[in-house]
Amino acid sequence: MKIKHSKYKNTGLIFELLVKQIAADTLNKEESPAISIIREYFANRSTLAKEYKMYSLVMKANGVAQRKAEAIVSTVTEISRKLDQKILKTQKYKLISEIKKHYNLEEFFSIQVRDYKPLAALYCLLEAQNNADIVDPQYLVDNKLTILEHLTAKKQNEDSVKDTLIEEYSKYDKDLRLLTFKILLEKFNDNYKDLLPEQKYILKEFITSVNSKARLRNIVNEELAKIAKEVEKFTSKIKDEVVKIKLEEVSKAIVPLKKTEAISDSHLINLMQYYDLVNELKTL
């Protein structure tokens, strides 16, 4: 699913609109109710004010280094997950009701805001963090790309953004790990076209076993043992001596992981390639 942007729920956008409304009221030499609204809803320690600070942090940072930009996005998404979403929803409802008392909402939300795109992207990214449903991974990537490009003022590499999303979401609960699995599937589908059942299985295990390194190591070793047997079986049937020698070299390289050995992405990539090799051997 995709998260639809809502101007009525975007805390950062509403604040910017209130500031612009104050300027418009002042130019018209009118008392500005927007001033008291900002004081009541944003100048305190409420959940709404805390969320606004996250928007403010992102919007005020521009032209920062890549590492700092990644840290900012990681920080605001992590804080967002800790906010009470029910309280936040109630406070947003009250805020809109207060604005409606003094302004025509259609006219109020029609005011142009310079940084509308990154504000909308941040809203969608934060909403995805707190949504019970699995969000379209590409949609997450697109929104993070927009935010990082705002922060760094540079064009971002989509694959790099996918990698950081995978790393971030793999640390979270089961639902978010499933989202990570979907991102990984898309990432590897780009390189391997249609993934084999064995490849999908090991990808899923790399995500769901993130907190159990011993279990993951056992699974990897079991798969390596299966692959080694398959390669050995096909090697005995190959008549081409050059191919046979190469397969024997591959077979020697397939060794189980030691108990002290840390599991990395390179092990996953090796397994993916081994599965491809076995699949090709079956067609010979």
N, C-alpha and C positions, 0 to 999 in steps of 0.2 A: 504494500500500500504506500501511498504518498501522503505527506502532510501538507494540507492546504494552508497557505499563509492567511492569517486573519489580522487585519488592521486593528480590530477592536480588542485583540488580546496581546498585541505586540507592545510590551511595556516600554521598550526603548523608543519605538516610533511615537507612541502617545506622548511621551515626555518631550520629544522634539517638536511635535505639533503644538503642545501647550506653550512652549517657548516662543514659537512663531506667532501664536495667537496673542501672547503678551505684547509682542512687537506691533502687531496689527492694531490691537486695541489702543496702544499708546499713541500710534500715529493718528488714530481717529479721535484722540483726546477723550478716551472713554476709560472708566474704571475697568480693570481687567480681572474678572473672576478666576482666570487661569493662575494668577499669582497665589491665591489662597488654596487652590486645588493642588498646586505643586507643594506648597508648605504642608498641607494635610496628608498627602499620600506619598511624597517622595523624600521629605526631610525628617525622617524618623527611622526606627529600626524594624519596621514592618517587613513581612515577607516580600511584599511588592517592592519596597525600597531596596531590599537585598538583591532582588532580581534585576532592578534597574542598574545597580552598580556593576553587574556583569556586562550589561549592554554598554554602559559608559566606558568600562575598561577596554572593550574591543573597539568602540568607535573612536576613542581618543588616541589609540595607538595606531600609528601609520608610518610606514617606512622602516619598520623594525627588522632585526635579523631573523632568519628563518627559524632558528632554534627558539628564540623568544616568542615568535608567532605561534609555533606549535605548543609551547608551554602555556600561552594565554588561552588558546582554544581548549586544551586539556583541562586547565583549571576551571574555566567557566562551566564546562559540561559536567565536571565532577561536582561542583557546588550546586548546580541545578538539580542533580539527582538527590541532593540532601534537603532541598526545600519541600515544605509541606504543600503539595499541589492542590489539595482541597481548600486550604486557607488562601492560597494564591488566587484560585479561581473566584472565591467570594470577594476578595479585595478588588480584583479587576472588574467584577460586576458593579460594585459600589462606585468605583472610579468612573466607569462609563455612565452610570446613572447620574453622577454629580456633573459631569461634563454636559450631559443632555439637558440639565436644568438651565444651563446658561447659553448653550450654543446649539445650532442646528448640526446634528451629527454628520449629515451628508456633506455639508459645506466644510465642517471642521476636518473631516478625513480626506477632503479633496485638496488640501493644502500640499504643495509640492515640497518634498524633503530631499536634499542632495544625496544623502547616503542611504536611500531607500533600499537598494538592492542588498547590501551587506546586512542591513537591519532585518530584512525579510529572511535572508539566509540563516542568520543567527536564531531567529524565532523558530524556524523549521527544524534546525539542528537540536535546539533545546527541547522542543516538543517531542522529537523522535526519542530523546533520552528517556522521556517519561511516559512513553506510549506503550500500552500492553501488547499491541500488535507488532508484527515484524514489518519494518519499513523497507521499502525498495532500496537496496544498497547503493545503486547508482545515484539515487536522489540524495542520499547522505553525502556521497563523494562530491557531487555537484555543489551542494551547499557549503561544504568545508572548503572546496576550491575557491568559492567566492569570498569567504571570510579571510582565508590566508592571503589571497591576492589583495584584499583591502589592507590587511595588516602589513604586508611586505612591500606593497606597491610593485609586485613582480608577478609575471606569469608563472603558474604552478604546474608541476608535472603530475598528471593524473595518477600514474602508477605509484608514485611516491606517497600521494595522499591515501591511496588504498592501503598501502603498507602500514602507515601510521594508524589508520582506522582499525585494521586487523589487530595490531598490537594493543590498542586501547580497549577494544571491545572484548578481547580474549580474557581480560582481567575481571570482567563483570559476571553477572549471574547467567543462568542457563539460557534465558531468552536472548540476551545480547550475544552469547556465544553462538547461538544459532544464526544470528545476523552475521557474525564474523564468518561462519561457515559459508553463507551465501556469497559474501564478498570474495572469499577464497575461491569458491567455485567459478565465479565470473573471471577472476584474475587468471586462474589456471586454464579455463576454457579458451582464453585468448591465445595461450601458448600451445595447448594440447588439443584444441578444437573440441571434439566430443570426448569427455572423460569416461574412462572405463569404470565399471562398478567397483573394482579394487581401488582405483584412485580416489573415487568419491568416499569410499569407506575409510581410507587412511587419513584423508583430509578431515573428515568428521571426528576421527579419534584424536587428531592433533588439537582440535578445539575442545571437545568434551572432556578430555583427560588432562586439561591444562593444569589442574591442581593435584594431579597424581602422576608424578614423573616416573615412579616405579612401574605403574600400570602401563603407561605409554611406552616405556622402554621394552617391557615384555611383549607388547603388541608389535612393535617395530621388529624385534628379534624374531617373532613368530612369522611375520611377513617375509623377512629376509631369508629365513629357512625355507619357506615355501618357494620363493623365487629361485633360490640356489638349486633346489631339487628340479625345478622346471628347466632351468638353464642346462643343468647336467644331463637331463633326459634328452633334450634336443641336441646337445653337443654330440652325444653318442650316435645320433642319426645323420648328422651332417657329413657329407662326403667331401665337400670343398675344404682342403687342408688349411687354407688361409683363414677362412671363416671359423673353422674349428679352433685354431690357435687363439683367435680373438675372443671367442666364447670362453675358452679355458682361462684366459686372463681376467675376463669379467667375473667368472665363477670364483677365482681366487680373491677378487676385490670385495666380494660379498661376505663380510664378516660380521658377527653379532656385536652389539654395543656392549661395552664393559659397564659394570655397575657404577663406576665412578665417572663415566662419560656423560657429559651434558648433551641433551638432545637439542638440535638446532634446525633452522630452516633447510640447511644443506642436506640433512638426513631425509627430510620430506622430499626435496627435489630429486635426490638419488632414487628414492623409492618410486617416484612418479616415472622416472626414466627407465627403471628396471621393469616396471609394469608394461611400459610401451614396448620394450625389447621383447618380453615374453609374448606379447600380443602379436608382434611381427613374426616371431618364430613359429607361431601356430599357423600362420598363413603360408609358410614355405612348403 
